[in-house]
Amino acid sequence: MEPCSASTTRSSTLAAARFLRRPSDDRACAGRVATEIQMSHPEDPLRAVRISKLESLKAQGIDPYPYGFDRTHEAAELERLYSGLAAGAETGERVCVAGRIRAVRNNGMFIDLHDATGKAQIFCHRDNLSPETLAVVRLLDIGDLIGVEGMVRRTSRGELTVNATAIAVLAKTLRPLPEKYHGLADVELRYRQRYLDLIMNQESRETLRRRSTIVAAMRSHLVERGYLEVETPMLHTVPGGASAKPFVTHHNALDIDLYLRIAPELQLKRLLVGGVADKLFEINRNFRNEGISPRHNPEFTMLELYEAYVDYRAMMRLTEELITSVAETVLGTLRINYGGTLIDLSPPWRRRGMAELVQAATGVDFLAIEDAETARRSAAALGAAITGSENWGQALEAA
């Protein structure tokens, strides 16, 4: 296997991994720069320390932000390939891994390196690394991205480990990550700095990955059943398809106001009428200039579909099939736990009308009520907020 390398702008690929020795005058210069940096950042001493380390790397001829790194394996792949490796065994096989430093122990001797698939333990020892490289290891911080070349072994405690023989700095971070044991607990910060939330919280990463799988499963289910996927305009001359307040923008070339779409309904129906297909769908963004919270976003993704020559009962069947198919594909089960409640998605689902459900909950049969006034009085008697202008259906909904 060829050695791993990082592409840089100022040195060869091997120079990035071998950490060239800096001259003595560079050391003196780096020391002066570090002092100046700390004095110029009194309000952020942690960042000042990291910038000082950044300058030290540059003084050694190392580009702390190279273009890339030729890795051979991801962490999960290593675990899979060497799952049978006995404790204390060494392979002599050379691998290249890359990721973010999430923990450093024993003064840098052990590094927990995380990539998108999992964790790889890195062992940095003077028996395998040059003094120059060990000096660079001391300049690393939690949060830095590095590439590692080394031999695979399993420790006596059973931890799969890469004995580092070369290390390349791939990105020197200038701000520390949140403290690892408490993580990122502030809800507002998690939503405002989503990238930080993803770094710190495995659950957040899994949720986002699962979302991608869900969308892919929905698309596959519909395409396999003859639905045509389309894209319709985001900018509308007239907002329609839903009752919502739109975002307004201005088209300079046409000198007209346009609206970010609140729904794709009208455009999709035009395609259906035009005969593009009898079954079509769109998975795309919608924008509604309304409230915002952790559970409500003015910008969101929606699946909307239409099919000719069928009624609402066909849509009920399609909804049931779609959701159960996606659950089976993504989760491998139709029994899911949500908020401490076990939900069984196994078909067939019960079909119930709204009036029937209201009667079961309240004892009032709205289907026996023929006029809106009586419906409003009945809803008000149940404690619903009634203004006096509701029609029969709105009174039922309020109840």
C-alpha positions as CSV (number, residue, x, y, z in Angstrom):
1,M,0.0,0.0,0.0
2,E,1.3,3.5,-0.9
3,P,1.9,5.9,1.9
4,C,-1.0,8.3,2.8
5,S,-0.5,11.9,1.9
6,A,-2.0,15.3,2.3
7,S,-2.1,17.7,-0.6
8,T,-0.7,21.2,0.3
9,T,-0.1,24.5,-1.4
10,R,3.4,25.1,-0.1
11,S,5.1,21.7,0.1
12,S,5.0,18.2,-1.4
13,T,2.4,15.7,-0.1
14,L,5.1,13.9,1.9
15,A,6.2,17.1,3.6
16,A,2.7,17.5,5.2
17,A,3.0,14.1,6.8
18,R,6.7,14.2,7.8
19,F,6.6,17.6,9.5
20,L,9.9,19.2,8.3
21,R,12.2,20.6,11.0
22,R,12.1,24.4,11.3
23,P,15.3,26.4,11.7
24,S,16.2,27.9,15.0
25,D,15.4,31.4,13.8
26,D,11.9,30.2,13.0
27,R,11.5,29.1,16.6
28,A,12.4,32.5,17.9
29,C,10.0,34.2,15.4
30,A,7.2,31.8,16.4
31,G,7.8,32.7,20.0
32,R,7.5,36.4,19.3
33,V,4.4,35.8,17.2
34,A,2.8,33.8,20.0
35,T,3.3,36.5,22.5
36,E,2.0,39.2,20.2
37,I,-1.1,37.0,19.5
38,Q,-1.9,36.5,23.1
39,M,-1.6,40.2,23.8
40,S,-3.9,41.0,20.9
41,H,-6.6,38.6,22.0
42,P,-6.9,39.3,25.8
43,E,-10.7,38.7,25.6
44,D,-10.3,35.2,24.2
45,P,-7.2,33.5,25.6
46,L,-8.2,30.0,24.4
47,R,-8.3,31.2,20.8
48,A,-5.1,33.1,21.3
49,V,-3.4,29.8,22.4
50,R,-4.7,28.0,19.3
51,I,-3.6,30.8,17.0
52,S,-0.1,30.6,18.6
53,K,0.0,26.8,17.8
54,L,-1.2,27.6,14.3
55,E,1.7,29.9,13.7
56,S,4.1,27.3,15.2
57,L,2.9,24.8,12.6
58,K,3.4,27.3,9.8
59,A,6.9,28.1,11.1
60,Q,7.7,24.4,10.6
61,G,6.7,24.6,7.0
62,I,3.4,22.8,7.6
63,D,0.3,23.9,5.8
64,P,-2.4,23.6,8.5
65,Y,-5.2,23.6,5.9
66,P,-4.1,21.3,3.0
67,Y,-6.4,20.4,0.2
68,G,-7.0,16.7,1.0
69,F,-5.8,13.5,2.5
70,D,-5.6,10.0,0.9
71,R,-7.3,7.8,3.4
72,T,-7.8,4.1,2.9
73,H,-10.3,3.2,5.6
74,E,-13.1,4.7,7.7
75,A,-13.4,3.8,11.4
76,A,-16.3,1.5,11.0
77,E,-14.6,-0.3,8.2
78,L,-11.5,-0.9,10.3
79,E,-13.7,-2.4,13.1
80,R,-15.4,-4.7,10.6
81,L,-12.2,-5.8,8.9
82,Y,-10.4,-6.5,12.1
83,S,-13.3,-7.7,14.3
84,G,-11.6,-11.1,14.7
85,L,-8.2,-9.6,15.7
86,A,-7.3,-11.0,19.2
87,A,-6.3,-8.8,22.1
88,G,-2.6,-8.0,22.0
89,A,-2.2,-8.9,18.4
90,E,-0.5,-6.8,15.7
91,T,-1.2,-7.0,12.0
92,G,1.7,-5.2,10.3
93,E,-0.9,-3.8,7.9
94,R,-0.6,-0.2,7.0
95,V,-3.8,2.0,6.9
96,C,-4.6,5.7,6.5
97,V,-7.5,7.2,8.5
98,A,-8.7,10.8,9.0
99,G,-11.1,12.5,11.3
100,R,-11.6,15.0,14.2
101,I,-9.8,14.7,17.5
102,R,-12.4,14.2,20.2
103,A,-10.1,13.1,23.1
104,V,-6.4,13.2,24.1
105,R,-5.0,11.1,26.9
106,N,-1.6,10.5,28.4
107,N,-0.1,13.8,27.1
108,G,-1.0,13.0,23.5
109,M,0.0,9.3,23.5
110,F,-3.6,8.2,22.9
111,I,-5.9,10.1,20.6
112,D,-9.6,9.3,19.9
113,L,-10.2,10.1,16.3
114,H,-13.8,10.4,15.1
115,D,-15.0,10.3,11.5
116,A,-18.6,10.0,10.2
117,T,-18.7,6.3,10.9
118,G,-17.2,5.9,14.4
119,K,-14.0,6.2,16.5
120,A,-10.5,5.0,15.9
121,Q,-7.9,5.0,18.7
122,I,-4.5,6.4,17.6
123,F,-1.3,5.5,19.5
124,C,1.5,8.1,19.2
125,H,4.8,6.9,20.6
126,R,8.4,7.9,20.1
127,D,9.3,4.4,18.9
128,N,7.2,5.0,15.8
129,L,7.3,8.8,15.4
130,S,10.2,11.2,14.8
131,P,10.9,13.9,17.4
132,E,9.7,16.5,14.8
133,T,6.3,14.7,14.5
134,L,6.0,14.3,18.3
135,A,6.5,18.0,18.6
136,V,3.6,18.6,16.2
137,V,1.5,16.2,18.2
138,R,2.0,18.5,21.2
139,L,0.5,21.3,19.1
140,L,-2.8,19.4,18.4
141,D,-6.0,20.2,20.2
142,I,-9.4,18.6,20.7
143,G,-11.4,19.5,17.6
144,D,-8.5,19.5,15.1
145,L,-8.8,17.4,12.0
146,I,-5.8,15.2,11.3
147,G,-4.8,12.3,9.0
148,V,-2.9,9.3,10.4
149,E,-0.9,6.6,8.7
150,G,0.1,3.6,10.8
151,M,-0.2,-0.1,11.6
152,V,-3.3,-1.8,13.0
153,R,-3.2,-3.6,16.3
154,R,-5.5,-4.5,19.2
155,T,-4.4,-3.5,22.6
156,S,-4.3,-5.9,25.6
157,R,-7.6,-4.3,26.7
158,G,-9.2,-5.1,23.4
159,E,-9.2,-1.6,21.8
160,L,-8.6,-1.6,18.1
161,T,-5.7,0.9,17.6
162,V,-3.6,2.4,14.8
163,N,0.1,2.8,15.8
164,A,0.8,6.1,14.1
165,T,3.9,6.3,11.9
166,A,3.0,9.7,10.2
167,I,0.5,12.4,11.1
168,A,-0.8,15.2,8.9
169,V,-2.6,18.3,10.2
170,L,-5.7,18.7,8.0
171,A,-7.4,21.6,9.7
172,K,-6.3,23.4,12.8
173,T,-9.4,24.6,14.8
174,L,-9.2,28.0,16.5
175,R,-12.1,27.6,19.0
176,P,-12.5,24.8,21.5
177,L,-15.5,22.4,21.4
178,P,-18.0,22.3,24.3
179,E,-16.9,20.3,27.3
180,K,-17.4,16.7,26.4
181,Y,-19.2,15.3,29.4
182,H,-22.0,17.9,29.5
183,G,-22.0,18.3,25.7
184,L,-24.1,21.0,24.0
185,A,-27.1,21.3,26.2
186,D,-28.3,24.8,25.4
187,V,-31.3,24.3,23.0
188,E,-31.1,27.7,21.4
189,L,-27.3,27.3,20.7
190,R,-28.0,23.8,19.2
191,Y,-30.4,25.2,16.7
192,R,-28.4,28.4,15.9
193,Q,-25.1,26.5,15.5
194,R,-26.3,23.3,14.1
195,Y,-22.8,22.3,12.9
196,L,-21.6,22.4,16.6
197,D,-24.6,20.3,17.6
198,L,-23.8,17.7,15.0
199,I,-20.2,17.5,16.1
200,M,-21.1,17.0,19.8
201,N,-24.3,14.9,19.6
202,Q,-24.4,11.5,18.0
203,E,-28.2,11.5,18.2
204,S,-28.4,14.7,16.1
205,R,-26.2,13.1,13.5
206,E,-28.3,10.0,13.4
207,T,-31.5,12.0,13.1
208,L,-30.2,13.9,10.1
209,R,-28.9,10.7,8.4
210,R,-32.2,9.0,9.0
211,R,-34.0,11.9,7.5
212,S,-32.0,11.4,4.3
213,T,-32.9,7.7,4.3
214,I,-36.6,8.5,4.8
215,V,-36.7,10.9,1.9
216,A,-34.9,8.4,-0.3
217,A,-37.3,5.6,0.7
218,M,-40.3,7.8,0.0
219,R,-39.0,8.7,-3.4
220,S,-38.2,5.0,-4.2
221,H,-41.7,3.9,-3.1
222,L,-43.5,6.4,-5.3
223,V,-41.2,5.9,-8.4
224,E,-41.7,2.1,-8.3
225,R,-45.4,2.7,-8.4
226,G,-45.3,4.8,-11.5
227,Y,-45.3,8.3,-10.0
228,L,-43.3,10.9,-11.9
229,E,-41.1,13.2,-9.9
230,V,-41.2,16.8,-10.9
231,E,-39.9,20.2,-9.8
232,T,-42.1,23.3,-9.9
233,P,-41.2,27.0,-9.5
234,M,-40.2,28.5,-6.2
235,L,-41.0,32.0,-7.2
236,H,-44.7,32.7,-7.7
237,T,-46.5,35.8,-9.1
238,V,-49.5,35.0,-6.9
239,P,-49.2,33.0,-3.6
240,G,-51.6,30.1,-3.6
241,G,-52.2,26.5,-2.6
242,A,-52.5,27.2,1.1
243,S,-53.6,29.8,3.6
244,A,-50.3,31.2,4.8
245,K,-48.4,34.5,4.8
246,P,-45.7,34.5,2.1
247,F,-42.2,35.8,1.9
248,V,-42.0,38.7,-0.6
249,T,-39.0,39.5,-2.8
250,H,-38.5,41.7,-5.8
251,H,-37.4,40.7,-9.3
252,N,-35.2,43.5,-10.6
253,A,-35.2,42.6,-14.3
254,L,-39.0,42.4,-14.5
255,D,-39.6,45.1,-11.8
256,I,-42.3,43.0,-10.1
257,D,-42.8,41.5,-6.6
258,L,-42.6,37.8,-6.4
259,Y,-43.5,35.4,-3.6
260,L,-41.6,32.4,-2.3
261,R,-44.0,29.6,-2.6
262,I,-46.2,28.5,0.3
263,A,-47.2,25.3,-1.5
264,P,-46.7,23.6,-4.9
265,E,-50.3,22.6,-5.3
266,L,-51.4,24.8,-8.2
267,Q,-48.3,24.1,-10.3
268,L,-48.6,20.4,-9.7
269,K,-52.3,20.4,-10.7
270,R,-51.4,22.3,-13.9
271,L,-48.9,19.6,-14.8
272,L,-51.6,16.9,-14.2
273,V,-54.1,18.8,-16.3
274,G,-51.5,19.2,-19.0
275,G,-51.1,15.4,-19.3
276,V,-47.5,15.2,-18.2
277,A,-48.4,12.2,-16.1
278,D,-51.5,10.7,-14.4
279,K,-49.4,10.3,-11.2
280,L,-46.8,12.8,-10.1
281,F,-45.2,14.1,-6.9
282,E,-42.7,16.7,-5.7
283,I,-40.4,16.7,-2.6
284,N,-39.2,20.2,-2.1
285,R,-39.1,23.3,0.0
286,N,-42.0,25.6,1.0
287,F,-41.8,29.0,2.8
288,R,-44.3,30.5,5.1
289,N,-43.6,33.8,6.8
290,E,-45.1,32.8,10.2
291,G,-44.1,31.6,13.6
292,I,-40.8,29.9,14.5
293,S,-39.9,27.4,17.2
294,P,-38.0,24.2,17.6
295,R,-41.0,22.4,16.1
296,H,-42.1,25.0,13.5
297,N,-39.8,26.4,10.8
298,P,-40.7,29.0,8.2
299,E,-38.8,26.9,5.6
300,F,-39.6,23.2,5.4
301,T,-39.7,20.2,3.1
302,M,-43.0,18.8,2.0
303,L,-44.1,15.8,-0.1
304,E,-47.1,16.7,-2.3
305,L,-48.6,14.3,-4.8
306,Y,-51.6,13.9,-7.1
307,E,-53.1,11.1,-9.0
308,A,-55.9,11.2,-11.6
309,Y,-59.0,9.0,-11.7
310,V,-58.9,8.1,-8.0
311,D,-60.6,9.4,-4.8
312,Y,-59.6,10.0,-1.2
313,R,-59.8,6.3,-0.4
314,A,-57.0,5.6,-2.8
315,M,-55.0,8.4,-1.1
316,M,-55.7,6.8,2.2
317,R,-54.3,3.4,1.0
318,L,-51.3,5.1,-0.6
319,T,-50.6,7.0,2.7
320,E,-50.8,3.7,4.7
321,E,-48.5,1.9,2.2
322,L,-46.0,4.7,2.0
323,I,-45.6,5.2,5.7
324,T,-45.4,1.5,6.5
325,S,-42.9,0.9,3.7
326,V,-40.7,3.7,4.8
327,A,-40.8,2.5,8.4
328,E,-39.9,-1.0,7.4
329,T,-37.0,0.2,5.2
330,V,-35.5,2.7,7.6
331,L,-36.2,1.2,11.0
332,G,-36.7,-2.5,10.1
333,T,-39.8,-2.6,12.2
334,L,-43.4,-1.3,12.2
335,R,-43.4,-0.9,16.0
336,I,-41.7,2.3,17.1
337,N,-41.3,4.2,20.4
338,Y,-42.1,7.9,20.2
339,G,-41.9,10.0,23.4
340,G,-42.4,7.0,25.6
341,T,-45.4,5.8,23.6
342,L,-45.3,2.6,21.6
343,I,-46.9,3.1,18.1
344,D,-47.8,0.1,16.0
345,L,-47.9,0.9,12.3
346,S,-49.0,-2.5,11.2
347,P,-51.7,-2.4,8.5
348,P,-54.6,-2.3,8.1
349,W,-55.1,1.1,9.8
350,R,-58.5,2.0,11.2
351,R,-60.6,4.3,9.0
352,R,-62.6,6.7,11.0
353,G,-64.5,9.9,10.2
354,M,-63.9,13.1,12.2
355,A,-67.5,13.3,13.3
356,E,-67.3,9.7,14.5
357,L,-64.2,10.4,16.5
358,V,-65.7,13.6,18.1
359,Q,-68.8,11.6,19.1
360,A,-66.7,8.9,20.7
361,A,-64.8,11.5,22.7
362,T,-67.7,13.8,23.6
363,G,-70.9,11.9,23.1
364,V,-72.2,14.6,20.7
365,D,-73.3,13.3,17.3
366,F,-72.7,16.3,15.0
367,L,-74.0,14.3,12.0
368,A,-77.4,14.6,13.6
369,I,-77.1,18.4,13.7
370,E,-78.4,20.0,10.6
371,D,-77.7,23.7,11.0
372,A,-74.6,25.8,11.9
373,E,-76.2,27.6,14.8
374,T,-77.0,24.3,16.7
375,A,-73.5,23.0,15.8
376,R,-71.9,26.2,17.3
377,R,-74.0,25.9,20.5
378,S,-73.0,22.2,20.9
379,A,-69.3,23.0,20.4
380,A,-69.5,25.9,22.9
381,A,-71.2,23.6,25.4
382,L,-68.2,21.3,25.1
383,G,-65.9,24.2,26.0
384,A,-64.7,25.1,22.5
385,A,-63.9,28.8,21.7
386,I,-66.7,29.9,19.4
387,T,-66.9,33.4,17.9
388,G,-70.4,33.0,16.4
389,S,-69.3,33.1,12.7
390,E,-68.3,29.4,12.3
391,N,-70.0,27.2,9.8
392,W,-71.0,23.6,10.7
393,G,-67.6,22.1,9.7
394,Q,-65.7,24.7,11.7
395,A,-67.8,24.1,14.7
396,L,-67.1,20.4,14.4
397,E,-63.4,21.1,14.1
398,A,-63.5,23.4,17.2
399,A,-65.2,20.7,19.2
